[in-house]
Amino acid sequence: MDFKSWLDVFAELGGGALFGWILSQWQTHRKHGKAIDAGLVGLLHHEVYMLCNHHIETGYISTDDLDDLNYLFRSYKALGGNGTGEALYNKVLQLQIKN
């Protein structure tokens, strides 16, 4: 059986409807994935913002807190976060480290 014959059989058995359903599911999943990414960026931005402001106010940061902040900021940046979060992060990197 050649390729055209297989396509004919696929179409006769409702393959178009199946393809449409799969495409619909993929689009819904993609939309939800984007919403989840946006929510994660928002949560990470908030945490980075709060940590940075706290340490800028105190004038120093501990090694443990810097490690935590680096971990959060890398995820934030990888998901597309930037702007004020990055500016605050860069200010914290200039602070004195106290343990």
Residue pairs with C-beta under 8 A, 6 or more apart in sequence:
1 9
37 79
37 80
40 75
40 79
41 76
41 79
41 80
41 81
44 72
44 73
44 75
44 76
44 79
44 81
44 85
45 76
45 81
45 84
45 85
47 72
48 69
48 72
48 73
48 76
48 81
48 85
48 88
48 89
49 84
49 85
49 88
51 65
51 68
51 69
51 72
51 92
52 69
52 85
52 88
52 89
52 91
52 92
53 88
55 61
55 65
55 69
55 92
55 95
56 88
56 91
56 92
56 95
59 95
59 96
60 95
60 96
60 97
60 98
61 69
61 92
61 95
61 96
61 97
61 98
62 97
62 98
62 99
63 97
63 99
64 99
66 92
66 97
69 89
69 92
73 85
73 86
73 89
76 85
77 86
